[in-house]
Amino acid sequence: MRVLVCGSEGSLMQAVIPKLLRDKHVVYGVDNLCRYGERLGIAGNDYEFRKCDLTDRPSVNALVKSIKPDLIIQAAARIYGVGGFNMYCADILGEDLALHNNVLKAAVDYNVPKVVYTSSSMVYENCQGTVKEDDINEVTAPHTEYGLSKFVGERMSIAFEKQYGVAYTIWRPFNILTPYEKSEGTQGVSHVFADFMNEIIVKRSNVVPMLGDGEQIRCFTWIDEVAEAIATHSFSAKTNGHAFNLGNHEPITMIELAKKIRSIAANEFGCT
């Protein structure tokens, strides 16, 4: 199939693209390179890349019209750690929803049968107890603009299926662990793992700064496992109209995580 990957130069899609190519799909990547200003280059050069601002509807229309994809994987978004969510909150809420709407509109106009949406576990940030994966109506709206953007993005995908018949699958990754993200210096702009690695291994800090009291819990998921699910099952009609959580059940506090990294770093790199 001809697959258009939106947000192709982010670390997750850089892990997805080689798996799409492995399965003989023809891949087109699009990204505005707003995070790092350049392509990561992890996925190689066996796909066609186009730089484009997806918040500009005419540009999106021209892109989809020229490629004529059989499937769109919509993973374009501003992704940061907890600090970055607050620092860029207006851009996240406004631009991420605008670009998702533009991609869905272009899918309608140019007869793309399915748009896969990469959401986030952040849709659950205000939930208490157990919620069904498939019923976003049972989820309490998130407080953060990033979580809210994903919450509304899911509803937008569902609405376009109801009104226009554009099929969807929603993937919700949980705290992806990737070797490709680097700390950006300001605490919390990157995700916690990159920040901790920078403090403990690169800077060799005796005291590791944390957001909050360090008792907050996360479940980390290896990037290739998430990428395999997206690359393999996005094409299946069995996933149409469903949302899937991609994560594990091994919770860890941030204090415990820092201690584990420090212990491994002491053995491998002599960090104390």
C-alpha positions in Angstrom: 0.0 0.0 0.0 0.9 3.7 -0.4 1.3 5.0 3.2 1.5 8.6 4.2 3.2 9.0 7.6 2.5 12.3 9.2 5.1 13.2 11.8 7.5 10.9 10.1 10.7 12.4 11.6 9.7 11.8 15.2 11.3 8.9 17.1 8.2 6.7 17.1 7.5 7.0 13.4 11.2 6.6 12.7 10.8 3.1 14.3 7.5 2.4 12.4 8.8 3.3 8.9 11.4 0.5 8.6 8.7 -2.0 9.6 6.4 -0.6 6.9 9.2 -0.9 4.4 9.9 -4.4 5.5 6.4 -5.3 4.7 6.8 -3.9 1.2 4.6 -0.8 1.6 5.5 2.4 -0.3 6.1 5.1 2.4 5.9 8.8 2.1 6.9 10.9 5.2 5.9 14.4 6.1 7.1 16.6 8.9 7.7 20.3 9.6 10.8 19.5 11.7 9.7 21.9 14.4 11.2 19.9 17.3 14.9 19.5 16.4 15.1 21.5 13.1 16.4 18.5 11.2 15.6 14.9 10.3 16.7 12.2 12.8 17.9 9.9 10.0 17.2 6.8 11.9 14.8 5.2 9.4 17.2 5.5 6.5 16.4 6.9 3.1 14.1 4.3 1.5 11.1 6.5 1.7 10.2 9.8 0.1 10.2 12.8 2.6 8.4 16.0 2.2 8.7 19.0 4.5 5.2 20.5 5.1 3.3 22.5 7.6 0.2 20.4 8.2 -1.6 23.3 9.9 -1.8 24.9 6.5 -4.9 23.3 4.8 -4.0 24.0 1.1 -0.5 22.4 1.7 -2.2 19.3 3.2 -4.6 19.1 0.3 -1.8 19.4 -2.3 0.2 16.7 -0.4 -2.6 14.2 -0.2 -3.8 14.9 -3.7 -0.3 14.2 -5.1 0.5 11.1 -3.1 -2.9 9.4 -3.3 -2.3 7.3 -0.2 -4.2 4.1 0.6 -3.6 4.8 4.4 -2.6 7.7 6.5 -0.8 7.3 9.8 -1.5 10.6 11.6 1.2 10.9 14.3 2.1 14.6 13.8 2.0 16.4 17.1 4.2 18.5 19.4 5.7 16.0 21.8 7.5 17.0 25.0 7.9 16.0 28.6 5.7 17.4 31.5 7.5 20.7 31.5 7.2 21.1 27.8 3.4 20.5 28.0 3.1 23.6 30.1 5.7 25.7 28.2 4.0 25.1 24.8 0.4 24.5 25.9 -1.3 26.9 23.4 0.7 25.6 20.4 -0.1 22.0 21.4 -3.8 22.5 21.8 -4.4 24.8 18.8 -2.0 23.4 16.2 -2.3 19.7 16.9 -6.1 19.8 16.6 -5.8 22.0 13.5 -3.5 19.7 11.7 -5.5 16.6 12.6 -8.6 18.2 11.2 -6.7 19.2 8.0 -5.5 15.6 7.5 -9.0 14.2 8.0 -10.6 16.7 5.7 -8.0 15.9 3.0 -8.8 12.2 3.4 -12.4 13.0 2.7 -11.7 15.2 -0.3 -9.3 12.7 -1.9 -11.0 9.4 -1.0 -8.4 8.0 1.5 -10.3 5.2 3.2 -8.6 5.1 6.6 -6.7 7.5 8.9 -4.8 5.9 11.8 -4.5 8.2 14.8 -1.6 8.1 17.3 -3.1 9.2 20.6 -1.6 8.9 24.1 -2.1 7.4 27.5 -2.5 11.1 28.6 -6.2 10.8 27.7 -6.5 8.9 31.0 -4.8 11.5 33.3 -8.0 12.3 35.2 -9.5 8.8 35.3 -10.2 6.9 38.5 -10.4 3.1 38.3 -10.9 1.0 35.2 -12.1 2.4 31.9 -12.9 0.5 28.7 -10.4 1.1 25.9 -13.0 1.6 23.2 -15.3 4.1 25.0 -13.8 7.6 25.1 -17.1 8.8 26.5 -16.3 7.1 29.8 -13.0 9.1 30.1 -13.0 12.3 32.1 -11.5 15.1 30.0 -7.8 15.7 30.8 -6.5 18.8 32.5 -3.3 19.3 30.4 -3.6 20.8 26.9 -1.6 17.9 25.5 -4.0 15.3 27.0 -7.0 17.3 25.9 -5.7 17.6 22.4 -5.5 13.8 22.2 -8.9 13.4 23.9 -10.5 15.7 21.3 -8.4 14.2 18.5 -9.9 10.8 19.2 -13.4 12.2 19.1 -12.5 13.9 15.9 -11.5 10.6 14.3 -14.8 9.1 15.5 -16.8 12.0 14.2 -15.2 11.8 10.7 -16.1 8.1 10.6 -19.7 8.8 11.6 -20.2 11.7 9.2 -17.9 10.9 6.2 -17.2 7.1 6.6 -13.4 7.6 7.0 -12.3 4.5 8.9 -9.9 4.8 11.9 -7.8 2.9 14.4 -6.6 4.7 17.5 -3.3 3.7 19.2 -2.6 5.0 22.7 1.1 4.4 23.6 2.1 4.5 27.2 5.4 6.4 28.1 7.5 5.2 25.2 11.1 4.4 26.0 13.4 5.3 23.2 17.2 5.6 22.8 16.7 8.4 20.3 15.5 11.2 22.5 18.0 13.6 23.9 17.7 15.9 26.9 17.2 19.5 25.9 18.7 21.0 29.0 15.6 22.5 30.5 14.1 20.1 33.0 10.9 18.5 31.7 11.1 19.6 28.1 12.3 16.1 27.2 10.8 13.0 28.8 12.0 11.8 32.1 14.2 9.0 30.9 16.3 11.3 28.7 16.5 13.9 31.5 17.6 11.3 34.1 20.2 9.8 31.7 21.6 13.3 31.1 21.9 14.1 34.8 23.3 10.8 35.9 25.5 9.6 33.0 26.4 12.8 31.1 26.5 15.4 33.9 27.3 12.9 36.7 25.1 14.9 39.1 25.1 13.9 42.7 21.5 15.2 43.1 19.0 14.4 40.4 16.4 17.1 40.0 12.8 15.9 39.7 9.4 17.4 39.0 7.1 16.8 41.9 8.0 14.6 44.8 9.3 11.7 42.7 6.5 9.3 43.9 4.5 9.7 40.7 4.2 6.4 38.8 4.8 5.6 35.1 4.8 2.4 33.0 7.4 2.5 30.3 7.0 0.7 27.0 9.9 -0.1 24.6 9.6 1.8 21.3 10.0 -1.2 18.9 7.0 -3.0 20.6 4.8 0.0 20.0 6.1 0.4 16.5 5.5 -3.2 15.6 1.8 -3.0 16.6 1.2 0.2 14.6 3.1 -1.0 11.5 1.5 -4.5 11.5 -2.1 -4.0 12.7 -3.1 -0.6 11.3 -4.0 -2.3 8.0 -6.3 -4.8 9.5 -10.0 -4.2 9.1 -10.4 -5.9 12.5 -8.9 -2.8 14.2 -11.3 -0.4 12.4 -13.3 1.6 14.8 -11.4 0.6 17.9 -8.9 2.2 20.3 -6.0 0.2 21.7 -3.7 0.8 24.7 -0.1 0.0 23.9 1.8 -0.4 27.2 2.8 -2.7 30.0 1.8 -3.3 33.6 5.1 -2.7 35.4 4.7 0.6 37.3 7.7 2.4 38.7 8.1 5.6 40.7 10.4 8.3 39.4 12.6 7.9 42.5 12.9 4.1 41.8 13.7 4.9 38.1 16.5 7.3 39.0 18.0 4.7 41.4 17.9 2.0 38.7 19.6 4.2 36.2 22.2 5.2 38.7 22.9 1.6 39.7 23.3 0.5 36.0 25.4 3.6 35.2 27.7 2.8 38.2 28.4 -0.7 36.8 28.6 0.2 33.2 30.2 3.7 33.2 31.6 4.1 36.7 29.1 6.8 37.6 28.6 7.2 41.4 
